[in-house]
């Protein structure tokens, strides 16, 4: 992992819109998301090169702001191994939750 990007928004719809635009416009990968307060607060986590993550976070924040308010955003270049472990735990929970439920679109 070269960099991690975080975009925290109010609402699942804004989060999905932000994630979609982030993945389409920059060379980044979706890592996980945290959904709190029944979906009223969603944090998207992506990874990629520092410049790609920077671009994606900027675009995702702008797209989310078109729908609702971006609560926060951050970019961590060369994250510490403990931060990586924390993100991996979140990603593992997401993968466990969706196993067996995946559908093709």
The first five atom37 places (N, CA, C, CB, O) and aatype in JSON, in Angstrom:
{
  "aatype": [20, 20, 20, 20, 20, 20, 20, 20, 20, 20, 20, 20, 20, 20, 20, 20, 20, 20, 20, 20, 20, 20, 20, 20, 20, 20, 20, 20, 20, 20, 20, 20, 20, 20, 20, 20, 20, 20, 20, 20, 20, 20, 20, 20, 20, 20, 20, 20, 20, 20, 20, 20, 20, 20, 20, 20, 20, 20, 20, 20, 20, 20, 20, 20, 20, 20, 20, 20, 20, 20, 20, 20, 20, 20, 20, 20, 20, 20, 20, 20, 20, 20, 20, 20, 20, 20, 20, 20, 20, 20, 20, 20, 20, 20, 20, 20, 20, 20, 20, 20, 20, 20, 20, 20, 20],
  "atom_mask": [
    [1, 1, 1, 1, 1],
    [1, 1, 1, 1, 1],
    [1, 1, 1, 1, 1],
    [1, 1, 1, 1, 1],
    [1, 1, 1, 1, 1],
    [1, 1, 1, 1, 1],
    [1, 1, 1, 1, 1],
    [1, 1, 1, 1, 1],
    [1, 1, 1, 1, 1],
    [1, 1, 1, 1, 1],
    [1, 1, 1, 1, 1],
    [1, 1, 1, 1, 1],
    [1, 1, 1, 1, 1],
    [1, 1, 1, 1, 1],
    [1, 1, 1, 1, 1],
    [1, 1, 1, 1, 1],
    [1, 1, 1, 1, 1],
    [1, 1, 1, 1, 1],
    [1, 1, 1, 1, 1],
    [1, 1, 1, 1, 1],
    [1, 1, 1, 1, 1],
    [1, 1, 1, 1, 1],
    [1, 1, 1, 1, 1],
    [1, 1, 1, 1, 1],
    [1, 1, 1, 1, 1],
    [1, 1, 1, 1, 1],
    [1, 1, 1, 1, 1],
    [1, 1, 1, 1, 1],
    [1, 1, 1, 1, 1],
    [1, 1, 1, 1, 1],
    [1, 1, 1, 1, 1],
    [1, 1, 1, 1, 1],
    [1, 1, 1, 1, 1],
    [1, 1, 1, 1, 1],
    [1, 1, 1, 1, 1],
    [1, 1, 1, 1, 1],
    [1, 1, 1, 1, 1],
    [1, 1, 1, 1, 1],
    [1, 1, 1, 1, 1],
    [1, 1, 1, 1, 1],
    [1, 1, 1, 1, 1],
    [1, 1, 1, 1, 1],
    [1, 1, 1, 1, 1],
    [1, 1, 1, 1, 1],
    [1, 1, 1, 1, 1],
    [1, 1, 1, 1, 1],
    [1, 1, 1, 1, 1],
    [1, 1, 1, 1, 1],
    [1, 1, 1, 1, 1],
    [1, 1, 1, 1, 1],
    [1, 1, 1, 1, 1],
    [1, 1, 1, 1, 1],
    [1, 1, 1, 1, 1],
    [1, 1, 1, 1, 1],
    [1, 1, 1, 1, 1],
    [1, 1, 1, 1, 1],
    [1, 1, 1, 1, 1],
    [1, 1, 1, 1, 1],
    [1, 1, 1, 1, 1],
    [1, 1, 1, 1, 1],
    [1, 1, 1, 1, 1],
    [1, 1, 1, 1, 1],
    [1, 1, 1, 1, 1],
    [1, 1, 1, 1, 1],
    [1, 1, 1, 1, 1],
    [1, 1, 1, 1, 1],
    [1, 1, 1, 1, 1],
    [1, 1, 1, 1, 1],
    [1, 1, 1, 1, 1],
    [1, 1, 1, 1, 1],
    [1, 1, 1, 1, 1],
    [1, 1, 1, 1, 1],
    [1, 1, 1, 1, 1],
    [1, 1, 1, 1, 1],
    [1, 1, 1, 1, 1],
    [1, 1, 1, 1, 1],
    [1, 1, 1, 1, 1],
    [1, 1, 1, 1, 1],
    [1, 1, 1, 1, 1],
    [1, 1, 1, 1, 1],
    [1, 1, 1, 1, 1],
    [1, 1, 1, 1, 1],
    [1, 1, 1, 1, 1],
    [1, 1, 1, 1, 1],
    [1, 1, 1, 1, 1],
    [1, 1, 1, 1, 1],
    [1, 1, 1, 1, 1],
    [1, 1, 1, 1, 1],
    [1, 1, 1, 1, 1],
    [1, 1, 1, 1, 1],
    [1, 1, 1, 1, 1],
    [1, 1, 1, 1, 1],
    [1, 1, 1, 1, 1],
    [1, 1, 1, 1, 1],
    [1, 1, 1, 1, 1],
    [1, 1, 1, 1, 1],
    [1, 1, 1, 1, 1],
    [1, 1, 1, 1, 1],
    [1, 1, 1, 1, 1],
    [1, 1, 1, 1, 1],
    [1, 1, 1, 1, 1],
    [1, 1, 1, 1, 1],
    [1, 1, 1, 1, 1],
    [1, 1, 1, 1, 1],
    [1, 1, 1, 1, 1]
  ],
  "atom_positions": [
    [[0.83, -1.18, 0.0], [0.0, 0.0, 0.0], [0.88, 1.24, 0.0], [-0.95, 0.0, 1.21], [1.71, 1.43, 0.89]],
    [[0.69, 2.07, -0.98], [1.48, 3.29, -1.04], [0.79, 4.42, -0.3], [1.73, 3.69, -2.48], [1.43, 5.2, 0.4]],
    [[-0.53, 4.51, -0.44], [-1.29, 5.56, 0.23], [-2.69, 5.06, 0.5], [-1.32, 6.87, -0.63], [-3.21, 4.2, -0.22]],
    [[-3.3, 5.6, 1.53], [-4.7, 5.34, 1.85], [-5.46, 6.65, 1.72], [-4.87, 4.74, 3.27], [-4.95, 7.71, 2.09]],
    [[-6.66, 6.57, 1.19], [-7.52, 7.74, 1.11], [-8.83, 7.45, 1.81], [-7.77, 8.14, -0.35], [-9.37, 6.35, 1.71]],
    [[-9.34, 8.44, 2.52], [-10.58, 8.3, 3.27], [-11.52, 9.44, 2.89], [-10.3, 8.3, 4.8], [-11.11, 10.6, 2.82]],
    [[-12.78, 9.11, 2.64], [-13.81, 10.11, 2.44], [-14.98, 9.69, 3.31], [-14.23, 10.24, 0.92], [-15.51, 8.59, 3.17]],
    [[-15.37, 10.57, 4.22], [-16.48, 10.29, 5.13], [-17.64, 11.21, 4.77], [-16.06, 10.48, 6.63], [-17.49, 12.43, 4.73]],
    [[-18.79, 10.6, 4.51], [-19.95, 11.36, 4.07], [-21.19, 10.98, 4.88], [-20.2, 11.13, 2.58], [-21.23, 9.95, 5.56]],
    [[-22.18, 11.83, 4.78], [-23.48, 11.55, 5.38], [-24.33, 10.8, 4.36], [-24.18, 12.86, 5.85], [-24.7, 11.37, 3.34]],
    [[-24.64, 9.55, 4.64], [-25.55, 8.79, 3.8], [-24.89, 7.82, 2.84], [-26.37, 9.71, 3.03], [-23.81, 8.07, 2.31]],
    [[-25.57, 6.7, 2.65], [-25.07, 5.64, 1.79], [-25.11, 6.05, 0.32], [-25.89, 4.37, 1.99], [-24.19, 5.73, -0.43]],
    [[-26.14, 6.75, -0.1], [-26.25, 7.16, -1.51], [-25.07, 8.05, -1.9], [-27.58, 7.89, -1.76], [-24.46, 7.84, -2.94]],
    [[-24.77, 9.03, -1.09], [-23.64, 9.91, -1.37], [-22.33, 9.12, -1.35], [-23.58, 11.06, -0.35], [-21.43, 9.4, -2.14]],
    [[-22.22, 8.15, -0.46], [-20.99, 7.34, -0.39], [-20.81, 6.51, -1.65], [-21.04, 6.41, 0.84], [-19.7, 6.42, -2.18]],
    [[-21.87, 5.91, -2.14], [-21.78, 5.11, -3.36], [-21.45, 5.99, -4.56], [-23.1, 4.33, -3.6], [-20.64, 5.61, -5.4]],
    [[-22.07, 7.16, -4.65], [-21.76, 8.11, -5.72], [-20.3, 8.53, -5.67], [-22.67, 9.34, -5.63], [-19.62, 8.57, -6.69]],
    [[-19.82, 8.84, -4.47], [-18.42, 9.25, -4.31], [-17.48, 8.12, -4.71], [-18.15, 9.68, -2.86], [-16.52, 8.35, -5.45]],
    [[-17.75, 6.91, -4.23], [-16.9, 5.77, -4.55], [-16.89, 5.5, -6.05], [-17.37, 4.52, -3.79], [-15.83, 5.25, -6.62]],
    [[-18.03, 5.54, -6.68], [-18.12, 5.3, -8.12], [-17.26, 6.29, -8.89], [-19.58, 5.38, -8.58], [-16.5, 5.9, -9.78]],
    [[-17.37, 7.56, -8.56], [-16.58, 8.57, -9.27], [-15.09, 8.43, -8.96], [-17.06, 9.98, -8.91], [-14.26, 8.68, -9.83]],
    [[-14.75, 8.04, -7.75], [-13.35, 7.85, -7.38], [-12.71, 6.72, -8.19], [-13.23, 7.55, -5.88], [-11.6, 6.85, -8.69]],
    [[-13.44, 5.62, -8.32], [-12.91, 4.45, -9.04], [-12.85, 4.68, -10.54], [-13.76, 3.23, -8.73], [-11.99, 4.13, -11.22]],
    [[-13.77, 5.48, -11.07], [-13.82, 5.72, -12.51], [-12.79, 6.75, -12.98], [-15.2, 6.17, -12.9], [-12.37, 6.72, -14.13]],
    [[-12.39, 7.65, -12.12], [-11.55, 8.76, -12.57], [-10.1, 8.68, -12.12], [-12.12, 10.04, -12.08], [-9.27, 9.44, -12.6]],
    [[-9.78, 7.78, -11.23], [-8.4, 7.67, -10.75], [-8.02, 6.19, -10.66], [-8.21, 8.37, -9.37], [-8.88, 5.33, -10.51]],
    [[-6.74, 5.92, -10.74], [-6.23, 4.56, -10.67], [-6.08, 4.15, -9.2], [-4.86, 4.43, -11.42], [-4.97, 4.09, -8.66]],
    [[-7.23, 3.87, -8.57], [-7.26, 3.47, -7.16], [-8.08, 2.2, -7.01], [-7.84, 4.61, -6.28], [-8.81, 1.81, -7.92]],
    [[-7.95, 1.57, -5.86], [-8.71, 0.37, -5.55], [-9.53, 0.61, -4.28], [-7.78, -0.85, -5.38], [-9.06, 1.24, -3.33]],
    [[-10.73, 0.1, -4.29], [-11.59, 0.13, -3.11], [-11.06, -0.88, -2.1], [-13.08, -0.18, -3.48], [-10.79, -2.02, -2.45]],
    [[-10.9, -0.46, -0.85], [-10.41, -1.35, 0.21], [-11.57, -1.8, 1.08], [-9.32, -0.65, 1.06], [-11.79, -3.0, 1.26]],
    [[-12.31, -0.84, 1.64], [-13.43, -1.17, 2.52], [-14.25, 0.09, 2.77], [-12.92, -1.77, 3.86], [-13.91, 1.17, 2.29]],
    [[-15.31, -0.08, 3.51], [-16.04, 1.07, 4.0], [-16.6, 0.74, 5.37], [-17.17, 1.48, 3.03], [-16.88, -0.42, 5.68]],
    [[-16.75, 1.76, 6.16], [-17.34, 1.63, 7.5], [-18.66, 2.36, 7.47], [-16.39, 2.2, 8.62], [-18.75, 3.5, 7.03]],
    [[-19.69, 1.69, 7.94], [-21.04, 2.21, 7.92], [-21.51, 2.33, 9.37], [-22.01, 1.3, 7.08], [-21.7, 1.33, 10.05]],
    [[-21.68, 3.54, 9.83], [-22.08, 3.78, 11.22], [-23.42, 4.5, 11.29], [-20.99, 4.59, 11.95], [-23.86, 5.1, 10.31]],
    [[-24.05, 4.44, 12.42], [-25.31, 5.12, 12.68], [-26.38, 4.75, 11.67], [-25.09, 6.63, 12.68], [-27.12, 5.61, 11.19]],
    [[-26.46, 3.47, 11.35], [-27.48, 2.99, 10.42], [-27.32, 3.52, 9.01], [-28.83, 3.37, 10.92], [-28.31, 3.67, 8.29]],
    [[-26.11, 3.8, 8.6], [-25.85, 4.29, 7.25], [-25.84, 5.8, 7.14], [-26.86, 3.74, 6.32], [-25.65, 6.34, 6.05]],
    [[-26.04, 6.48, 8.26], [-26.04, 7.95, 8.2], [-24.63, 8.51, 8.13], [-26.75, 8.52, 9.42], [-24.45, 9.67, 7.78]],
    [[-23.64, 7.7, 8.45], [-22.25, 8.12, 8.36], [-21.44, 6.98, 7.75], [-21.68, 8.53, 9.77], [-21.36, 5.89, 8.32]],
    [[-20.85, 7.24, 6.59], [-20.13, 6.2, 5.86], [-18.73, 6.7, 5.54], [-20.89, 5.81, 4.56], [-18.56, 7.81, 5.02]],
    [[-17.73, 5.88, 5.84], [-16.34, 6.2, 5.52], [-15.85, 5.23, 4.46], [-15.43, 6.14, 6.79], [-15.86, 4.01, 4.66]],
    [[-15.42, 5.78, 3.32], [-14.89, 4.99, 2.22], [-13.37, 4.98, 2.33], [-15.35, 5.56, 0.83], [-12.76, 6.01, 2.62]],
    [[-12.75, 3.81, 2.1], [-11.29, 3.7, 2.14], [-10.82, 3.17, 0.79], [-10.82, 2.77, 3.31], [-11.31, 2.15, 0.3]],
    [[-9.85, 3.87, 0.2], [-9.26, 3.46, -1.07], [-7.74, 3.4, -0.92], [-9.66, 4.43, -2.21], [-7.18, 3.9, 0.06]],
    [[-7.09, 2.79, -1.9], [-5.63, 2.75, -1.91], [-5.11, 2.91, -3.32], [-5.13, 1.43, -1.3], [-5.82, 2.67, -4.3]],
    [[-3.86, 3.33, -3.42], [-3.2, 3.51, -4.7], [-1.98, 4.38, -4.51], [-4.16, 4.14, -5.74], [-1.51, 4.57, -3.39]],
    [[-1.46, 4.89, -5.62], [-0.33, 5.8, -5.51], [-0.8, 7.1, -4.85], [0.3, 6.08, -6.92], [-1.99, 7.41, -4.83]],
    [[0.14, 7.83, -4.32], [-0.21, 9.06, -3.6], [-0.96, 10.02, -4.52], [1.05, 9.74, -3.04], [-1.97, 10.6, -4.12]],
    [[-0.48, 10.2, -5.75], [-1.14, 11.14, -6.66], [-2.53, 10.66, -7.06], [-0.28, 11.34, -7.91], [-3.46, 11.46, -7.15]],
    [[-2.7, 9.36, -7.29], [-4.02, 8.82, -7.64], [-5.0, 8.93, -6.49], [-3.9, 7.37, -8.07], [-6.16, 9.28, -6.69]],
    [[-4.53, 8.62, -5.28], [-5.4, 8.73, -4.1], [-5.79, 10.19, -3.86], [-4.69, 8.15, -2.85], [-6.94, 10.48, -3.53]],
    [[-4.84, 11.08, -4.04], [-5.11, 12.51, -3.88], [-6.21, 12.95, -4.84], [-3.83, 13.33, -4.11], [-7.16, 13.63, -4.44]],
    [[-6.09, 12.56, -6.11], [-7.08, 12.91, -7.12], [-8.44, 12.3, -6.79], [-6.61, 12.45, -8.51], [-9.46, 12.97, -6.89]],
    [[-8.44, 11.04, -6.4], [-9.69, 10.34, -6.11], [-10.42, 10.96, -4.91], [-9.42, 8.87, -5.85], [-11.63, 11.13, -4.94]],
    [[-9.68, 11.28, -3.87], [-10.3, 11.87, -2.68], [-10.9, 13.24, -3.02], [-9.27, 12.01, -1.53], [-11.99, 13.57, -2.56]],
    [[-10.2, 14.01, -3.82], [-10.72, 15.32, -4.23], [-12.01, 15.16, -5.04], [-9.66, 16.09, -5.06], [-12.99, 15.86, -4.8]],
    [[-12.0, 14.24, -5.99], [-13.17, 14.01, -6.84], [-14.33, 13.42, -6.03], [-12.82, 13.08, -8.01], [-15.47, 13.85, -6.17]],
    [[-14.02, 12.44, -5.19], [-15.07, 11.82, -4.38], [-15.71, 12.79, -3.42], [-14.5, 10.66, -3.61], [-16.93, 12.76, -3.22]],
    [[-14.92, 13.65, -2.81], [-15.45, 14.66, -1.89], [-16.36, 15.64, -2.63], [-14.32, 15.42, -1.2], [-17.42, 16.01, -2.13]],
    [[-15.93, 16.06, -3.81], [-16.73, 16.99, -4.61], [-18.05, 16.35, -5.04], [-15.95, 17.46, -5.84], [-19.1, 16.99, -5.0]],
    [[-18.0, 15.09, -5.44], [-19.21, 14.4, -5.87], [-20.18, 14.21, -4.71], [-18.86, 13.03, -6.49], [-21.39, 14.4, -4.86]],
    [[-19.66, 13.85, -3.56], [-20.51, 13.69, -2.37], [-21.13, 15.03, -1.97], [-19.7, 13.1, -1.19], [-22.28, 15.08, -1.55]],
    [[-20.37, 16.1, -2.11], [-20.88, 17.43, -1.76], [-22.01, 17.87, -2.68], [-19.77, 18.45, -1.81], [-22.8, 18.74, -2.3]],
    [[-22.1, 17.29, -3.87], [-23.21, 17.61, -4.76], [-24.52, 17.02, -4.26], [-22.91, 17.1, -6.17], [-25.6, 17.47, -4.64]],
    [[-24.42, 16.0, -3.41], [-25.6, 15.32, -2.88], [-25.87, 15.73, -1.43], [-25.44, 13.81, -2.98], [-27.0, 16.05, -1.06]],
    [[-24.83, 15.7, -0.64], [-24.93, 15.99, 0.79], [-23.61, 16.59, 1.23], [-25.29, 14.71, 1.62], [-22.84, 17.07, 0.4]],
    [[-23.34, 16.55, 2.5], [-22.11, 17.15, 3.0], [-21.02, 16.1, 3.22], [-22.38, 17.89, 4.3], [-21.26, 15.06, 3.84]],
    [[-19.82, 16.38, 2.7], [-18.67, 15.56, 3.05], [-18.27, 15.94, 4.47], [-17.48, 15.77, 2.03], [-17.99, 17.1, 4.76]],
    [[-18.25, 14.96, 5.34], [-17.94, 15.2, 6.74], [-16.44, 15.42, 6.93], [-18.42, 14.04, 7.62], [-16.03, 16.33, 7.65]],
    [[-15.63, 14.57, 6.29], [-14.18, 14.67, 6.43], [-13.51, 13.91, 5.3], [-13.71, 14.13, 7.81], [-14.13, 13.06, 4.65]],
    [[-12.26, 14.22, 5.06], [-11.45, 13.44, 4.13], [-10.0, 13.52, 4.56], [-11.63, 13.95, 2.66], [-9.58, 14.48, 5.21]],
    [[-9.24, 12.49, 4.2], [-7.83, 12.44, 4.58], [-7.07, 11.55, 3.62], [-7.66, 11.94, 6.03], [-7.63, 10.65, 2.99]],
    [[-5.78, 11.81, 3.53], [-4.87, 10.99, 2.74], [-3.67, 10.67, 3.62], [-4.43, 11.72, 1.41], [-3.09, 11.56, 4.24]],
    [[-3.32, 9.39, 3.67], [-2.16, 8.98, 4.45], [-1.17, 8.33, 3.5], [-2.56, 8.0, 5.61], [-1.42, 7.25, 2.96]],
    [[-0.04, 8.99, 3.3], [1.02, 8.43, 2.47], [1.87, 7.5, 3.32], [1.9, 9.57, 1.84], [2.21, 7.82, 4.46]],
    [[2.2, 6.35, 2.78], [3.01, 5.37, 3.49], [2.49, 5.11, 4.91], [4.46, 5.83, 3.56], [3.18, 5.39, 5.88]],
    [[1.27, 4.57, 5.02], [0.68, 4.37, 6.35], [1.5, 3.41, 7.22], [-0.73, 3.83, 6.21], [2.15, 2.49, 6.72]],
    [[1.47, 3.65, 8.51], [2.13, 2.81, 9.49], [1.5, 1.42, 9.46], [2.04, 3.43, 10.92], [0.33, 1.28, 9.13]],
    [[2.26, 0.41, 9.79], [1.78, -0.98, 9.74], [0.57, -1.21, 10.65], [2.9, -1.92, 10.14], [-0.27, -2.05, 10.34]],
    [[0.46, -0.49, 11.75], [-0.7, -0.65, 12.64], [-1.96, -0.07, 11.99], [-0.44, 0.05, 13.99], [-3.06, -0.6, 12.19]],
    [[-1.82, 0.98, 11.22], [-2.96, 1.55, 10.49], [-3.4, 0.55, 9.41], [-2.58, 2.93, 9.84], [-4.59, 0.34, 9.21]],
    [[-2.44, -0.05, 8.74], [-2.76, -1.06, 7.73], [-3.5, -2.23, 8.36], [-1.47, -1.55, 7.04], [-4.47, -2.72, 7.78]],
    [[-3.08, -2.68, 9.52], [-3.77, -3.77, 10.21], [-5.22, -3.4, 10.53], [-3.02, -4.13, 11.52], [-6.12, -4.22, 10.36]],
    [[-5.43, -2.19, 10.98], [-6.78, -1.72, 11.31], [-7.67, -1.74, 10.07], [-6.72, -0.3, 11.91], [-8.82, -2.18, 10.13]],
    [[-7.15, -1.27, 8.95], [-7.91, -1.26, 7.7], [-8.17, -2.68, 7.22], [-7.16, -0.46, 6.62], [-9.25, -2.97, 6.71]],
    [[-7.21, -3.57, 7.38], [-7.39, -4.97, 6.97], [-8.48, -5.65, 7.79], [-6.08, -5.73, 7.11], [-9.22, -6.47, 7.26]],
    [[-8.59, -5.32, 9.06], [-9.66, -5.88, 9.9], [-11.02, -5.43, 9.37], [-9.49, -5.44, 11.38], [-11.94, -6.23, 9.27]],
    [[-11.13, -4.16, 9.04], [-12.37, -3.64, 8.48], [-12.71, -4.32, 7.16], [-12.27, -2.13, 8.29], [-13.86, -4.71, 6.94]],
    [[-11.71, -4.47, 6.29], [-11.94, -5.1, 4.99], [-12.35, -6.56, 5.16], [-10.68, -5.01, 4.13], [-13.19, -7.06, 4.41]],
    [[-11.76, -7.22, 6.12], [-12.11, -8.63, 6.38], [-13.56, -8.74, 6.82], [-11.17, -9.23, 7.45], [-14.27, -9.66, 6.39]],
    [[-14.02, -7.83, 7.68], [-15.42, -7.83, 8.13], [-16.36, -7.62, 6.94], [-15.66, -6.74, 9.19], [-17.4, -8.28, 6.85]],
    [[-16.0, -6.72, 6.05], [-16.82, -6.45, 4.88], [-16.9, -7.68, 3.99], [-16.26, -5.26, 4.09], [-17.97, -8.03, 3.5]],
    [[-15.78, -8.34, 3.78], [-15.76, -9.55, 2.95], [-16.55, -10.68, 3.57], [-14.33, -10.0, 2.71], [-17.21, -11.44, 2.85]],
    [[-16.51, -10.82, 4.89], [-17.3, -11.85, 5.57], [-18.78, -11.56, 5.44], [-16.9, -11.94, 7.05], [-19.59, -12.47, 5.26]],
    [[-19.15, -10.3, 5.54], [-20.56, -9.92, 5.47], [-21.15, -10.17, 4.09], [-20.73, -8.47, 5.83], [-22.33, -10.51, 3.98]],
    [[-20.35, -10.01, 3.04], [-20.9, -10.16, 1.71], [-20.67, -11.54, 1.1], [-20.32, -9.13, 0.82], [-21.15, -11.81, 0.0]],
    [[-19.94, -12.43, 1.79], [-19.72, -13.76, 1.23], [-21.05, -14.51, 1.11], [-18.72, -14.56, 2.1], [-21.85, -14.54, 2.05]],
    [[-21.24, -15.08, -0.03], [-22.49, -15.81, -0.27], [-23.64, -14.93, -0.71], [-22.88, -16.55, 0.96], [-24.68, -15.44, -1.12]],
    [[-23.46, -13.61, -0.63], [-24.55, -12.71, -1.01], [-24.26, -11.97, -2.3], [-24.79, -11.72, 0.1], [-25.09, -11.17, -2.75]],
    [[-23.12, -12.22, -2.91], [-22.73, -11.46, -4.09], [-23.62, -11.8, -5.27], [-21.26, -11.72, -4.45], [-23.92, -12.97, -5.53]],
    [[-24.04, -10.76, -5.97], [-24.84, -10.94, -7.18], [-24.15, -10.22, -8.32], [-26.3, -10.42, -6.99], [-23.48, -9.21, -8.11]],
    [[-24.32, -10.74, -9.51], [-23.75, -10.05, -10.67], [-24.75, -9.03, -11.17], [-23.38, -11.05, -11.8], [-25.96, -9.23, -11.09]],
    [[-24.23, -7.93, -11.7], [-25.09, -6.88, -12.25], [-24.98, -6.87, -13.75], [-24.73, -5.52, -11.69], [-25.64, -6.06, -14.4]]
  ]
}
